[in-house]
Amino acid sequence: MLINTNYFFTYLALVRRYMLVIRQQWKSQALNAGVRLFIDVIEFGGLYPAMGVPESLIAPIFIGTIALQALFRGMGFALQNLFDIKFKRFIDYHLTLPLPKRWLFAAYITYFCLETAIVTLPVCTVGVVLLGDVFQTVAPQWALFPILYILSLCFYGIFFLGLSMYYEYDWFMQNLWPRRLTFLLLLSPTWFVWHKIYAFSPYAAYLMLANPVTYCNEGLRAILIGGPDYLSAYTCIGALIAWVALAIAFAARGISKRLDPV
């Protein structure tokens, strides 16, 4: 068999445990999601148009905040793993389970994806509906939404897991934001559209194509809004598959460095 059933069922047991944790925190997480959704709808549906922001930019910027929020939650996920490795060492118990590391950390990433979906999915769906006419769509491709959305969550989960494993505690706390994450955030079309940057400076636009967050943002825009103003949804899906593969290689190296130092 291609999949060891014992490993798979142990993985499912870990996921069920995480589901229990999520269920215990459900009300708090739902409240957080509701507050975020309420504020976003007020800002993008009323405040930004009143300040003169063109309606054609409301939807793209609104979608950009989804990837931004996933990035911030990825940082929280990395800190959680980092503190466990440095202080709590609960990971030592997990390593004693009859489960290869790839299955164990797949459970970690699954937990991150489920928890992040609780907060971000309402923004992608209910938020779009509540914004109504302000959220201008051209040709949405809802069938592609689950593919790109799951790829985006998986990338953030794997990438931030790798960061928490690869870098030492002191370096991570002091240097990660200015030396790594600032580039992901500022050199991506989060608050603007990629084609606008291309019209201004093709070199800057091509530089942003080396940033995975670009494909998270532009892919969601292409799927939820549609039209020729964004990168192709299929291009973004293909690019994210490649970035997920690179993130897996990076995380595997970090896990080996941290847990198999010899």
C-alpha positions as a Markdown table, in Angstrom:
| # | Residue | x | y | z |
|---|---|---|---|---|
| 1 | Met | 0.0 | 0.0 | 0.0 |
| 2 | Leu | 1.2 | 3.5 | -0.8 |
| 3 | Ile | 0.0 | 4.8 | 2.6 |
| 4 | Asn | 0.7 | 3.1 | 5.9 |
| 5 | Thr | -2.7 | 2.8 | 7.5 |
| 6 | Asn | -1.2 | 2.8 | 11.0 |
| 7 | Tyr | 0.5 | 6.1 | 10.3 |
| 8 | Phe | -2.7 | 7.5 | 8.7 |
| 9 | Phe | -4.9 | 6.6 | 11.7 |
| 10 | Thr | -2.4 | 8.1 | 14.1 |
| 11 | Tyr | -2.4 | 11.2 | 12.1 |
| 12 | Leu | -6.2 | 11.3 | 12.1 |
| 13 | Ala | -6.1 | 10.9 | 15.9 |
| 14 | Leu | -3.9 | 13.9 | 16.2 |
| 15 | Val | -6.1 | 15.9 | 13.9 |
| 16 | Arg | -9.2 | 14.9 | 16.0 |
| 17 | Arg | -7.4 | 16.1 | 19.1 |
| 18 | Tyr | -6.7 | 19.4 | 17.4 |
| 19 | Met | -10.4 | 19.5 | 16.4 |
| 20 | Leu | -11.3 | 19.2 | 20.0 |
| 21 | Val | -9.0 | 22.1 | 20.8 |
| 22 | Ile | -10.7 | 24.2 | 18.0 |
| 23 | Arg | -14.1 | 23.2 | 19.3 |
| 24 | Gln | -13.2 | 24.4 | 22.8 |
| 25 | Gln | -12.1 | 27.7 | 21.3 |
| 26 | Trp | -14.9 | 28.0 | 18.8 |
| 27 | Lys | -16.8 | 30.8 | 20.4 |
| 28 | Ser | -13.7 | 32.9 | 20.9 |
| 29 | Gln | -12.5 | 32.3 | 17.3 |
| 30 | Ala | -16.0 | 32.9 | 15.9 |
| 31 | Leu | -16.2 | 36.2 | 17.8 |
| 32 | Asn | -12.8 | 37.2 | 16.5 |
| 33 | Ala | -13.9 | 36.4 | 13.0 |
| 34 | Gly | -17.1 | 38.4 | 13.5 |
| 35 | Val | -15.3 | 41.4 | 14.8 |
| 36 | Arg | -12.8 | 41.4 | 12.0 |
| 37 | Leu | -15.6 | 41.0 | 9.4 |
| 38 | Phe | -17.7 | 43.8 | 10.9 |
| 39 | Ile | -14.7 | 46.2 | 10.9 |
| 40 | Asp | -13.7 | 45.3 | 7.3 |
| 41 | Val | -17.3 | 45.8 | 6.0 |
| 42 | Ile | -17.5 | 49.2 | 7.7 |
| 43 | Glu | -14.1 | 50.2 | 6.4 |
| 44 | Phe | -14.4 | 49.0 | 2.8 |
| 45 | Gly | -18.1 | 49.5 | 2.5 |
| 46 | Gly | -18.4 | 52.9 | 4.0 |
| 47 | Leu | -15.2 | 54.6 | 5.2 |
| 48 | Tyr | -13.0 | 54.1 | 2.2 |
| 49 | Pro | -15.5 | 55.2 | -0.5 |
| 50 | Ala | -16.3 | 58.2 | 1.7 |
| 51 | Met | -12.6 | 59.1 | 1.7 |
| 52 | Gly | -12.5 | 59.0 | -2.1 |
| 53 | Val | -11.0 | 55.6 | -2.7 |
| 54 | Pro | -12.3 | 54.5 | -6.2 |
| 55 | Glu | -14.8 | 51.6 | -6.0 |
| 56 | Ser | -12.7 | 49.7 | -8.5 |
| 57 | Leu | -10.0 | 49.4 | -5.9 |
| 58 | Ile | -12.2 | 48.4 | -3.0 |
| 59 | Ala | -12.5 | 44.8 | -3.9 |
| 60 | Pro | -8.8 | 44.2 | -4.7 |
| 61 | Ile | -7.6 | 45.8 | -1.5 |
| 62 | Phe | -10.2 | 44.0 | 0.5 |
| 63 | Ile | -9.0 | 40.7 | -0.9 |
| 64 | Gly | -5.4 | 41.7 | -0.2 |
| 65 | Thr | -6.2 | 41.9 | 3.5 |
| 66 | Ile | -7.1 | 38.2 | 3.5 |
| 67 | Ala | -3.6 | 37.1 | 2.5 |
| 68 | Leu | -2.2 | 39.7 | 5.0 |
| 69 | Gln | -4.3 | 38.2 | 7.8 |
| 70 | Ala | -3.1 | 34.7 | 6.9 |
| 71 | Leu | 0.5 | 35.9 | 7.0 |
| 72 | Phe | 0.0 | 37.3 | 10.5 |
| 73 | Arg | -1.6 | 34.1 | 11.7 |
| 74 | Gly | 1.3 | 32.2 | 10.2 |
| 75 | Met | 3.6 | 34.3 | 12.3 |
| 76 | Gly | 1.6 | 33.4 | 15.4 |
| 77 | Phe | 1.8 | 29.7 | 14.4 |
| 78 | Ala | 5.6 | 30.0 | 14.1 |
| 79 | Leu | 5.9 | 31.7 | 17.5 |
| 80 | Gln | 3.8 | 28.9 | 19.1 |
| 81 | Asn | 6.1 | 26.3 | 17.7 |
| 82 | Leu | 9.2 | 28.3 | 18.6 |
| 83 | Phe | 8.2 | 28.7 | 22.2 |
| 84 | Asp | 7.4 | 25.0 | 22.5 |
| 85 | Ile | 10.8 | 24.1 | 21.2 |
| 86 | Lys | 12.6 | 26.6 | 23.4 |
| 87 | Phe | 10.6 | 26.3 | 26.6 |
| 88 | Lys | 7.7 | 23.8 | 26.9 |
| 89 | Arg | 9.2 | 20.9 | 24.9 |
| 90 | Phe | 5.7 | 19.3 | 24.3 |
| 91 | Ile | 7.1 | 18.3 | 21.0 |
| 92 | Asp | 9.2 | 15.7 | 22.8 |
| 93 | Tyr | 6.0 | 13.8 | 23.6 |
| 94 | His | 4.9 | 14.0 | 19.9 |
| 95 | Leu | 8.2 | 12.6 | 18.8 |
| 96 | Thr | 7.7 | 9.5 | 20.9 |
| 97 | Leu | 4.5 | 8.7 | 19.0 |
| 98 | Pro | 4.8 | 5.8 | 16.5 |
| 99 | Leu | 4.6 | 8.3 | 13.6 |
| 100 | Pro | 7.2 | 9.6 | 11.1 |
| 101 | Lys | 8.0 | 13.3 | 11.4 |
| 102 | Arg | 6.4 | 14.0 | 8.0 |
| 103 | Trp | 3.1 | 12.7 | 9.3 |
| 104 | Leu | 3.5 | 14.5 | 12.7 |
| 105 | Phe | 4.1 | 17.9 | 11.1 |
| 106 | Ala | 1.4 | 17.3 | 8.5 |
| 107 | Ala | -0.9 | 17.3 | 11.6 |
| 108 | Tyr | 0.6 | 20.5 | 12.8 |
| 109 | Ile | 0.0 | 22.1 | 9.4 |
| 110 | Thr | -3.6 | 20.7 | 9.2 |
| 111 | Tyr | -4.3 | 22.4 | 12.6 |
| 112 | Phe | -3.0 | 25.7 | 11.3 |
| 113 | Cys | -5.1 | 25.5 | 8.1 |
| 114 | Leu | -8.3 | 24.6 | 10.0 |
| 115 | Glu | -7.8 | 27.4 | 12.6 |
| 116 | Thr | -6.9 | 30.0 | 10.0 |
| 117 | Ala | -9.9 | 29.0 | 7.8 |
| 118 | Ile | -12.2 | 29.8 | 10.7 |
| 119 | Val | -11.0 | 33.5 | 10.7 |
| 120 | Thr | -10.4 | 34.1 | 7.0 |
| 121 | Leu | -13.1 | 32.1 | 5.2 |
| 122 | Pro | -15.9 | 34.3 | 6.4 |
| 123 | Val | -14.1 | 37.3 | 5.0 |
| 124 | Cys | -13.8 | 35.5 | 1.6 |
| 125 | Thr | -17.4 | 34.6 | 1.5 |
| 126 | Val | -19.8 | 36.5 | 3.8 |
| 127 | Gly | -17.7 | 39.6 | 3.5 |
| 128 | Val | -18.0 | 39.6 | -0.3 |
| 129 | Val | -21.8 | 39.3 | 0.0 |
| 130 | Leu | -22.1 | 42.0 | 2.7 |
| 131 | Leu | -20.1 | 44.5 | 0.6 |
| 132 | Gly | -22.7 | 44.2 | -2.1 |
| 133 | Asp | -22.4 | 46.6 | -5.0 |
| 134 | Val | -19.2 | 48.1 | -3.6 |
| 135 | Phe | -17.5 | 44.8 | -4.3 |
| 136 | Gln | -17.4 | 45.0 | -8.0 |
| 137 | Thr | -17.0 | 41.6 | -9.8 |
| 138 | Val | -16.4 | 40.8 | -13.4 |
| 139 | Ala | -16.3 | 37.1 | -13.9 |
| 140 | Pro | -15.8 | 35.2 | -10.6 |
| 141 | Gln | -14.4 | 31.6 | -10.8 |
| 142 | Trp | -15.8 | 30.1 | -7.7 |
| 143 | Ala | -14.9 | 26.5 | -8.7 |
| 144 | Leu | -11.2 | 27.3 | -8.4 |
| 145 | Phe | -11.6 | 29.0 | -5.1 |
| 146 | Pro | -11.1 | 25.9 | -2.9 |
| 147 | Ile | -7.9 | 24.9 | -4.8 |
| 148 | Leu | -6.1 | 28.2 | -4.5 |
| 149 | Tyr | -7.4 | 28.9 | -0.9 |
| 150 | Ile | -6.2 | 25.5 | 0.4 |
| 151 | Leu | -2.8 | 26.0 | -1.5 |
| 152 | Ser | -2.4 | 29.4 | 0.1 |
| 153 | Leu | -3.1 | 28.1 | 3.6 |
| 154 | Cys | -0.8 | 25.1 | 3.1 |
| 155 | Phe | 2.0 | 27.4 | 1.9 |
| 156 | Tyr | 1.7 | 29.7 | 4.9 |
| 157 | Gly | 1.6 | 26.7 | 7.3 |
| 158 | Ile | 4.5 | 24.9 | 5.8 |
| 159 | Phe | 6.6 | 28.0 | 5.4 |
| 160 | Phe | 6.2 | 29.3 | 8.9 |
| 161 | Leu | 6.7 | 25.9 | 10.3 |
| 162 | Gly | 10.0 | 25.9 | 8.5 |
| 163 | Leu | 10.9 | 29.3 | 9.8 |
| 164 | Ser | 10.3 | 28.2 | 13.4 |
| 165 | Met | 12.5 | 25.1 | 12.9 |
| 166 | Tyr | 15.3 | 26.6 | 10.8 |
| 167 | Tyr | 16.2 | 29.7 | 12.9 |
| 168 | Glu | 17.4 | 29.9 | 16.4 |
| 169 | Tyr | 15.1 | 31.6 | 19.0 |
| 170 | Asp | 17.1 | 34.8 | 19.4 |
| 171 | Trp | 17.7 | 35.3 | 15.7 |
| 172 | Phe | 14.0 | 34.6 | 15.0 |
| 173 | Met | 12.8 | 37.1 | 17.6 |
| 174 | Gln | 15.2 | 39.9 | 16.6 |
| 175 | Asn | 15.6 | 39.6 | 12.8 |
| 176 | Leu | 12.8 | 37.6 | 11.2 |
| 177 | Trp | 10.5 | 40.6 | 10.5 |
| 178 | Pro | 13.1 | 43.1 | 9.2 |
| 179 | Arg | 15.2 | 40.5 | 7.3 |
| 180 | Arg | 12.5 | 38.1 | 5.9 |
| 181 | Leu | 8.9 | 39.0 | 6.4 |
| 182 | Thr | 9.2 | 42.7 | 5.5 |
| 183 | Phe | 10.1 | 41.6 | 1.9 |
| 184 | Leu | 7.1 | 39.3 | 1.7 |
| 185 | Leu | 4.8 | 42.0 | 2.9 |
| 186 | Leu | 6.1 | 45.1 | 1.1 |
| 187 | Leu | 7.2 | 43.5 | -2.1 |
| 188 | Ser | 3.8 | 42.0 | -2.8 |
| 189 | Pro | 0.7 | 43.5 | -4.4 |
| 190 | Thr | -1.3 | 43.5 | -1.1 |
| 191 | Trp | -2.5 | 47.1 | -1.2 |
| 192 | Phe | -2.4 | 47.5 | -5.0 |
| 193 | Val | -2.8 | 45.5 | -8.1 |
| 194 | Trp | 0.1 | 43.8 | -9.9 |
| 195 | His | -0.7 | 45.2 | -13.3 |
| 196 | Lys | -0.7 | 48.7 | -11.9 |
| 197 | Ile | 2.9 | 48.2 | -10.8 |
| 198 | Tyr | 3.8 | 46.7 | -14.1 |
| 199 | Ala | 2.5 | 49.8 | -15.9 |
| 200 | Phe | 4.6 | 51.9 | -13.5 |
| 201 | Ser | 7.8 | 49.8 | -13.5 |
| 202 | Pro | 8.0 | 46.4 | -15.2 |
| 203 | Tyr | 11.2 | 45.6 | -13.3 |
| 204 | Ala | 9.5 | 46.1 | -9.9 |
| 205 | Ala | 6.5 | 44.0 | -11.2 |
| 206 | Tyr | 8.8 | 41.1 | -12.2 |
| 207 | Leu | 10.6 | 41.3 | -8.9 |
| 208 | Met | 7.2 | 40.8 | -7.2 |
| 209 | Leu | 6.8 | 37.6 | -9.2 |
| 210 | Ala | 9.5 | 36.1 | -7.0 |
| 211 | Asn | 7.2 | 36.6 | -4.0 |
| 212 | Pro | 4.7 | 33.8 | -3.1 |
| 213 | Val | 2.3 | 36.3 | -1.5 |
| 214 | Thr | 1.9 | 37.8 | -4.9 |
| 215 | Tyr | 0.2 | 34.7 | -6.1 |
| 216 | Cys | -2.0 | 34.4 | -3.0 |
| 217 | Asn | -3.3 | 37.9 | -3.5 |
| 218 | Glu | -3.6 | 38.0 | -7.3 |
| 219 | Gly | -5.0 | 34.4 | -7.4 |
| 220 | Leu | -7.8 | 35.3 | -5.0 |
| 221 | Arg | -8.5 | 38.5 | -7.0 |
| 222 | Ala | -8.7 | 36.6 | -10.2 |
| 223 | Ile | -11.1 | 34.0 | -8.7 |
| 224 | Leu | -13.3 | 36.3 | -6.6 |
| 225 | Ile | -13.4 | 39.3 | -9.0 |
| 226 | Gly | -12.2 | 38.0 | -12.4 |
| 227 | Gly | -11.3 | 40.0 | -15.5 |
| 228 | Pro | -8.1 | 40.9 | -17.2 |
| 229 | Asp | -6.7 | 43.2 | -14.4 |
| 230 | Tyr | -5.1 | 40.4 | -12.4 |
| 231 | Leu | -2.7 | 37.5 | -13.0 |
| 232 | Ser | -4.4 | 34.4 | -14.3 |
| 233 | Ala | -5.9 | 32.1 | -11.7 |
| 234 | Tyr | -4.3 | 29.1 | -13.3 |
| 235 | Thr | -0.9 | 30.8 | -13.3 |
| 236 | Cys | -1.3 | 31.5 | -9.6 |
| 237 | Ile | -2.3 | 28.0 | -8.8 |
| 238 | Gly | 0.7 | 26.6 | -10.7 |
| 239 | Ala | 3.0 | 29.0 | -9.0 |
| 240 | Leu | 1.7 | 28.2 | -5.6 |
| 241 | Ile | 2.1 | 24.5 | -6.2 |
| 242 | Ala | 5.8 | 25.2 | -6.9 |
| 243 | Trp | 6.1 | 27.4 | -3.8 |
| 244 | Val | 4.5 | 24.7 | -1.6 |
| 245 | Ala | 7.1 | 22.2 | -2.9 |
| 246 | Leu | 9.9 | 24.7 | -2.1 |
| 247 | Ala | 8.3 | 25.3 | 1.3 |
| 248 | Ile | 8.2 | 21.6 | 2.0 |
| 249 | Ala | 12.0 | 21.3 | 1.2 |
| 250 | Phe | 12.7 | 24.3 | 3.4 |
| 251 | Ala | 10.7 | 22.9 | 6.3 |
| 252 | Ala | 12.2 | 19.5 | 5.9 |
| 253 | Arg | 15.7 | 21.0 | 6.2 |
| 254 | Gly | 14.7 | 23.1 | 9.2 |
| 255 | Ile | 13.2 | 20.0 | 11.0 |
| 256 | Ser | 16.3 | 18.0 | 10.3 |
| 257 | Lys | 18.5 | 20.9 | 11.6 |
| 258 | Arg | 16.5 | 21.3 | 14.8 |
| 259 | Leu | 15.5 | 17.7 | 15.6 |
| 260 | Asp | 18.4 | 15.8 | 14.0 |
| 261 | Pro | 21.4 | 18.1 | 14.6 |
| 262 | Val | 24.0 | 15.3 | 14.4 |
